[in-house]
Amino acid sequence: MVLIKTQRDTLLAPLQSVSGIVEKRHTLPILSNVLLEKKGDSLTLLATDIEIQITTSTQGALGDGDGAVTVGARKLQDILRSLPDSAEVSLILEDKRLQLRAGKSRFSLQTLPADDFPRMAIAEGEARRISVTQKQFRQLLAQTQFAMAAQDVRYYLNGLLLLVDGGELRAVATDGHRLAFASMPIEGELPRQELILPRKTVLELNRLLSDTDEPLLIEAAPNQIRFQFGHINLVSKLIDGKFPDYERVIPATLRNSLQINRAALLSSMSRAAILTNEKFRGVRLVLSPGSLKIMAANAEQEEAQEELEVEYSGDAIDIGFNVGYLLDVLNNSSAETVQWGLNDSNSSALVTIPGNERFKYVVMPMRI
């Protein structure tokens, strides 16, 4: 039976949308597969890792009838990628194998029954709905996601806090050494609700969302969240835990502050970072009236020093930071100028954007 006959890109584009969450090796072999469901000329693709589920659909899938099958997601994607752009592809179901034909190319792939493919139960009825643009939400993620922990035993830090409060949506991420906060206005007045998105969900959303004013619908339930945009429907479990009180971490008063050109600071720090210790990546910032020196050294006794002229008349401060934490915030901002707030060499620094109260980045100092 010819299940699907279509152009290569008609199949590849939606496959790439869902296959990002597919694990290469899984205890359940079927989770390495993608579910293909054909009804009429509509094709639905679904992938899951039990924690996240992504569904998308496309039109223009011809064939001999309706049907469903699961097949290795990465193998199918790699084969389609390697074919010419204009190739016409046929997927033929024969004796529990899926034959893929394109021109004179032939591939035979193993399948598993569609009925065995696990689907996440979707929470209906109790969800709160938030409507924003894809661009707005993607920007919110970009300003905060880099501060998420990666493999912390405090599992709730391996994700991002979304806080709905009245007419505002806030995002907060921290790994215990630095904290990023961003917010945006939303329509309506919603009751306060805290949601912790898993790290993998955040990274996948950042990959799939586009910088457009196309709508994004967020539906938040107590233990699950759904994102609907374009032809994509992403459902994710939420992390069950209590996120730290981020408001206590953000310094309320700062004695010293300076504004500095972001691009110039980024260039200087990137050069100094070349000679930092590979493990600790520490840089010293020596701030005095009119001058900011950035210094680094490593175990081979190599040294780097950069100096920037700054408009500063506050206290002389000699403070150390992990340069990676500073580069992260500079790389993920598009502002022309950033503002630094400091008390002394033992206190956290606050990085903000002049004229923008909706972004804050706190970074703890390190001993060098």
C-alpha positions in Angstrom: 0.0 0.0 0.0 1.4 3.4 -1.0 0.7 5.3 2.3 2.2 8.6 1.3 3.3 10.1 -2.0 4.5 13.7 -1.8 7.4 16.1 -2.3 10.5 15.7 -0.1 10.1 19.1 1.6 6.4 18.4 2.4 7.5 15.6 4.6 10.9 16.9 5.8 9.8 20.3 7.2 7.1 18.9 9.7 9.4 16.0 10.6 12.2 18.5 11.6 9.6 20.3 13.7 8.8 17.2 15.9 12.1 15.2 15.8 14.1 17.6 18.1 12.7 15.9 21.2 13.3 12.3 20.0 16.1 10.6 22.1 18.6 8.5 20.1 18.7 5.8 22.8 15.6 5.1 24.9 14.6 2.3 27.2 11.3 2.2 25.1 12.4 1.6 21.5 9.1 3.1 20.2 10.1 6.5 21.6 12.8 6.7 19.0 10.1 6.7 16.4 7.8 9.3 15.0 4.1 8.5 14.4 2.8 9.2 10.9 -1.0 9.4 10.6 -2.6 9.9 7.2 -6.2 10.9 6.7 -7.3 12.0 3.2 -4.5 14.3 2.0 -3.7 15.4 5.5 -0.6 14.0 7.3 -0.1 14.4 11.1 3.3 13.7 12.7 3.7 13.1 16.4 6.8 12.7 18.6 7.1 12.3 22.4 9.6 11.5 25.1 6.8 11.0 27.7 7.6 14.5 29.2 7.0 16.5 26.1 4.8 15.8 23.0 4.9 17.7 19.7 2.3 17.3 17.0 2.2 19.0 13.6 0.3 18.5 10.4 0.7 19.2 6.7 -1.4 19.0 3.6 -0.6 17.4 0.2 0.0 13.8 1.2 -1.4 11.6 -1.6 -1.7 7.8 -1.3 -3.9 4.8 -1.6 -5.9 5.3 1.6 -5.7 6.2 5.3 -3.3 4.6 7.7 -0.8 5.1 10.5 2.7 3.8 11.2 5.7 4.6 13.5 9.2 4.6 12.1 12.7 5.7 13.3 12.6 9.6 13.4 16.3 10.3 13.0 16.8 7.7 10.2 13.8 9.0 8.2 15.0 12.6 8.7 18.6 11.7 7.6 17.4 9.9 4.5 15.1 12.8 3.5 17.8 15.4 4.1 20.2 13.5 1.8 17.7 13.4 -1.1 17.6 16.2 -3.8 15.3 19.1 -2.9 12.9 18.4 -5.7 12.6 14.7 -5.1 9.2 13.0 -5.1 9.0 10.6 -2.2 6.8 7.5 -1.8 6.3 5.7 1.5 5.0 2.2 1.0 3.8 -0.1 3.8 4.7 -3.7 3.3 4.9 -6.5 5.9 5.8 -4.4 8.9 8.4 -2.5 6.8 8.2 0.9 5.4 9.7 1.2 1.9 10.9 4.7 1.0 11.4 5.3 -2.7 12.7 8.4 -4.5 13.9 8.2 -8.1 16.2 5.2 -8.1 16.9 5.2 -4.4 15.3 2.5 -2.2 15.3 2.2 1.6 13.6 -0.4 3.8 12.9 0.8 7.4 11.7 -1.1 10.4 8.3 -0.1 11.8 6.4 -0.5 15.1 2.6 -0.6 15.5 0.9 2.8 15.6 -1.5 1.5 18.3 1.5 1.0 20.7 2.7 4.6 20.4 2.3 6.4 23.8 0.3 9.7 23.8 0.2 12.2 26.6 -3.2 12.8 28.2 -4.2 16.4 27.6 -5.7 18.3 30.5 -8.9 19.9 29.3 -11.2 22.5 31.0 -9.0 23.7 33.9 -6.4 25.5 31.8 -5.8 29.3 31.8 -5.3 30.8 28.4 -2.7 33.4 27.5 -2.4 34.9 24.0 0.9 36.6 23.0 2.9 36.8 19.8 5.6 34.3 18.9 8.2 37.1 18.8 7.3 38.5 22.3 7.6 35.1 23.9 10.7 34.0 22.1 12.3 37.3 23.3 11.3 36.5 26.9 12.9 33.1 26.6 16.1 34.5 25.0 16.6 37.0 27.8 16.4 34.3 30.5 17.1 30.8 29.3 20.9 31.0 29.4 20.8 31.2 33.2 19.0 27.9 33.7 20.9 25.1 35.4 21.8 22.0 33.4 22.1 19.1 35.7 21.6 20.5 39.2 20.4 18.1 42.0 17.9 20.9 42.8 15.7 19.7 39.8 13.5 22.8 39.9 16.6 24.9 38.8 16.9 22.8 35.6 14.1 24.8 34.1 12.5 28.2 33.8 9.9 29.8 36.0 6.9 31.3 34.2 4.9 33.5 36.5 1.5 34.8 35.5 0.5 37.7 37.7 -2.4 40.0 36.8 -1.6 41.6 33.5 2.0 40.5 33.4 4.0 37.4 32.4 7.4 37.0 34.0 10.2 34.6 33.2 13.0 33.7 35.7 16.0 31.4 35.5 18.8 30.7 37.9 21.5 28.2 38.4 22.4 29.4 41.9 25.3 31.6 40.7 23.4 34.1 38.5 19.7 34.9 37.9 18.0 36.3 34.8 14.5 38.0 35.0 12.4 39.4 32.2 8.7 40.3 32.0 6.1 41.4 29.4 2.5 42.7 29.6 -0.4 40.4 28.7 -4.1 41.1 28.1 -6.5 40.6 31.0 -6.1 40.2 34.7 -5.2 36.6 35.6 -4.7 35.1 39.1 -1.1 34.5 40.2 0.2 31.2 38.9 3.7 29.7 39.0 4.8 27.2 36.3 8.3 25.7 36.0 9.0 24.6 32.4 11.6 21.8 32.0 14.9 22.8 30.3 14.2 20.7 27.3 10.8 22.3 26.7 12.4 25.8 26.9 15.1 24.9 24.4 12.6 23.3 22.0 10.3 26.3 22.1 13.2 28.6 21.4 14.1 26.4 18.3 10.5 26.3 17.0 9.2 29.8 17.6 9.7 32.4 14.9 10.4 36.2 15.2 7.0 37.1 13.9 3.8 38.6 15.1 2.0 35.4 14.5 -0.1 34.3 17.5 1.0 31.9 20.2 -1.6 30.5 22.5 -0.5 29.2 25.9 -2.8 27.0 28.0 -1.6 26.5 31.5 -3.0 23.7 33.7 -1.8 22.8 37.3 0.7 20.1 36.1 0.9 20.6 32.3 1.2 23.4 29.7 0.3 23.6 26.0 1.7 25.9 23.3 -0.1 26.2 20.0 1.4 28.2 17.2 1.4 27.8 13.4 0.8 24.1 12.7 2.5 23.0 15.9 1.0 21.8 19.1 3.5 21.3 22.0 2.4 19.8 25.3 4.8 19.5 28.2 4.7 18.3 31.8 5.6 20.9 34.4 8.3 20.5 37.1 6.8 19.9 40.5 8.7 22.0 42.9 9.1 25.4 44.6 11.2 27.9 42.7 13.4 30.1 44.9 12.1 33.6 45.8 13.9 35.5 43.0 12.8 38.9 44.4 15.1 38.4 47.5 18.1 37.9 45.1 17.7 41.1 43.2 19.6 43.9 45.0 17.3 46.7 46.2 19.9 49.4 46.6 23.2 49.9 44.8 25.8 52.6 45.7 27.8 52.5 42.4 26.6 52.3 38.8 27.9 52.9 35.3 26.6 52.7 31.8 28.8 51.2 29.1 28.6 50.3 25.5 27.5 46.7 25.2 29.4 45.8 22.0 32.7 47.4 23.3 32.4 45.5 26.6 31.6 42.3 24.8 34.6 42.6 22.6 37.0 43.3 25.5 35.6 40.5 27.6 35.7 38.0 24.7 39.4 38.7 24.2 40.3 38.5 27.9 38.3 35.2 28.2 40.8 33.6 25.8 43.4 33.5 28.6 41.2 32.6 31.6 41.6 29.3 33.5 39.7 26.7 31.6 38.0 25.3 34.7 37.1 28.5 36.6 37.0 31.1 33.8 37.6 34.0 36.2 38.1 37.6 35.2 38.9 40.6 37.4 37.1 43.8 36.9 39.0 46.8 38.3 36.8 49.8 38.4 38.1 53.3 39.2 37.0 56.8 38.2 37.1 57.0 34.4 38.4 53.5 33.9 37.4 49.8 33.7 40.2 47.2 33.5 39.4 43.6 32.6 42.1 41.2 33.6 42.6 37.4 33.2 45.3 34.9 33.9 45.6 31.1 33.7 47.7 28.2 35.1 50.4 28.7 32.4 50.9 32.3 33.9 49.6 33.9 30.7 47.8 37.2 31.2 45.4 39.4 29.4 44.4 43.0 30.2 41.8 45.2 28.5 41.0 48.8 29.5 37.9 50.8 28.6 37.3 54.5 29.3 34.0 54.9 31.2 32.0 57.7 32.8 32.3 56.6 36.4 33.0 58.5 39.6 32.0 56.0 42.3 34.1 53.8 44.6 37.2 52.0 43.5 36.1 48.3 43.2 38.2 45.2 42.4 35.8 42.3 41.8 36.0 38.8 40.2 33.4 37.1 38.0 33.0 33.9 35.9 33.5 35.5 32.5 31.0 33.0 30.9 28.2 34.4 33.0 29.0 38.0 31.8 29.4 36.9 28.1 26.0 35.2 28.3 24.1 38.3 29.2 26.0 40.5 26.7 25.5 38.0 23.9 21.8 37.6 24.6 21.0 41.3 24.6 20.5 43.6 21.6 20.7 46.8 23.7 23.3 49.4 22.7 24.1 50.3 26.3 24.0 48.2 29.5 24.0 49.5 33.1 26.1 47.9 35.9 25.1 48.3 39.5 27.6 47.4 42.3 28.0 47.8 46.0 31.4 46.4 46.7 33.7 43.5 45.7 31.8 41.0 47.8 28.3 41.7 46.7 26.3 40.6 43.6 26.2 42.9 40.6 23.1 43.9 38.8 23.0 44.3 35.0 20.1 46.2 33.5 19.2 48.0 30.3 18.8 51.8 30.7 15.1 52.8 30.3 13.9 49.1 30.5 12.5 48.0 33.8 11.5 44.6 32.4 15.0 43.0 32.4 17.3 42.3 35.3 20.4 40.1 35.6 22.1 39.3 38.9 25.5 37.7 39.0 27.5 36.7 42.1 31.2 37.5 42.4 33.9 34.9 42.6 37.2 34.9 44.4 40.2 35.1 42.1 
